[in-house]
Amino acid sequence: MYLWILNTVFVPRGLRLIPVWEDNTFLTEPQEPIWVDSNFTEWSVNWEFGQKDGDYGFIVQDGVCDLYATFKGRNYTSGTDFSGVSIKKSIADVDTREYPYLHITHKENSSDYALMFSISIVDNEGQCYSSEGVHASKDWIDLEYDLRKIYNGTINQIHIQLTNEYNSHYAGGMQHAYIKSIGIYKRKPMWTLSYDKSINAGISNEGNTLKVFGRGNLTVGTIVVAQRFYNLTFKPSVARYINVSIRASSIAAAARIVLWTSPSQFITVLLKTYNDENWHTEIIDMLRFGISDSQLYLVELGWLQVYNSTDSSTAWYRQLSFNQLKQVAY
């Protein structure tokens, strides 16, 4: 079975695609770090909220920090509706106005709804400012915080919290939060990962090529994508032709390109399988899909699983550009 949703463009003689916007680097990692910790030395740990006893601590194994705590249930004398354990570290002064992005990779041993993961930062006066909590997930997640929205100024301490709310979803016993790395950066990555099933998925840059991959129980309909929100500074009505090279690992996964014109409206402009692992150049006219907005909201490059598999699927993208079609002299 071959899938094809595409208005193929053939460029006539005398006309040429002229790039208006292009991405030939596909940055998938944050840039210009001022502080990074992947060894997790010199962190302290303690109960932070509610419960004050029970086994807790953290260990580091194979570069991964394991923050753990045994939650015993509601402590009516604590005066709070949740318990939490925290690790803390003092750092050299960082001005969040100059280095605003904190990036952290984490997962938990449970996806129980009551478990929450969050970070806090502390200013030079000792005042603590906290992010909103994120519900626990058993899959690795890359979290990005704009620290300016938490505190706009100089900080000198980082806290990481695992909390457990006393509600109908309360998860007792030993709970773990695993952290691969944490850092503060001047610039965020241009491309970020998104996927819709419980699989192992990721994106990376390999020689200025974007690699989008996933493995595990890949059922039909599984989607893994790299998303770019930032600096889409061109008008689709002018640069209406997408030009990109694509390679796929097998016919089991269809290359997929989706354009979002707003946070709630998207259009699939390419959904296509390839029966080889060669590079294929695709040229797509956005106007034929009715896309003529003043600016795109989001670009997605990825793949859609079209056959069930327990192996892996990958799509590679390179030389992405949005182009004008202009007359050239011969």
C-alpha positions, 0 to 999 in steps of 0.5 A: 500500500502506498499513501500519497497526499500531495500536489506535486509541482513540476517547475517549468523551464525558465522558472526557478525556486528562490528560497525566502526562508530555509533551515539547513541546520535543524537545531534540536538542542538548546544553544549557548549554555551558562549552566548545565548539570548532568552529573548531579553532584552537590545536590541536597535532598529533603522533604519539602511539603507535608509529610516529614518522615519516610524513606527518601533520597537520590542516587545517580546511576549511568548519568541518570538521577533517581529522586525517590520517596516513600509516600505514606498517605495523608498527614493531617497535622501537616496543614497541606493537601499534598506531600513533596520531596525536593532536591536543591543546588546552589549555582553561580548567579544567572540573570534570567533576562540574559539566559531565560531558558531552562531545559530538563529531561525527566520521567517517572516510574508511574503516570498516576495523576496525583504525582506532579513534577516541578522546578523552583528558582531562588533569587539573591534575597532567598525568595523562591519562585515556582513553576506550575506542576507537570503530571507525571509520565512514564515516558521521557519528556523534555521540559522547557521553561521560560524563566522570565515568566517565573522570575525576571532577574538574577537567581542562584539556586535551583530546586526540583520537586516531586509532589503527591496530592491527597486526592482520589488518584493518590499514589502511595508507596515508593515513587521515583522521578528520573532526571537525565540532564538540566541546564540553563541556556540563552537560546531554545532549540528550534525543533522539539519532539512530539508524539502521541503513543507510549513509545520510545521516540526522539529527534536529533541532528545528524550532519545538518539532517533532521532525524525523527525516530521511534521504537517499541509497539508501533501501532497503525496511526502512531505519529512522531514529529519534530515541531518548529514554532519559532522564527517562521518569518515569511509570508506563505502567500509569497513563499508558497512552495515548500522544497524538502528532501526526505528519506524513510526507513521503510514502507511501514511509516509514511513521511508526514508534513503538517502546517499549522495556520493557528493553534487550532487549525492544521493542514496535512500537505504531505503523507507519503510512503517510499519503497526504498531508503533513497533521498526523495525531493518533494515540492509542495504548493501551499496555495493548492491547500488553501494556505495563504495566511500572513504567517505560519504558526507551526511546521511539523516534520515526521512520520505516521505508522501505516503498518503495525510493528515492534521494530522501529521507524525513522524519517530523515529531512534535509534542506527545508525551504519555502520558496518563490517561483521566479523567471530567470534568464537563459 
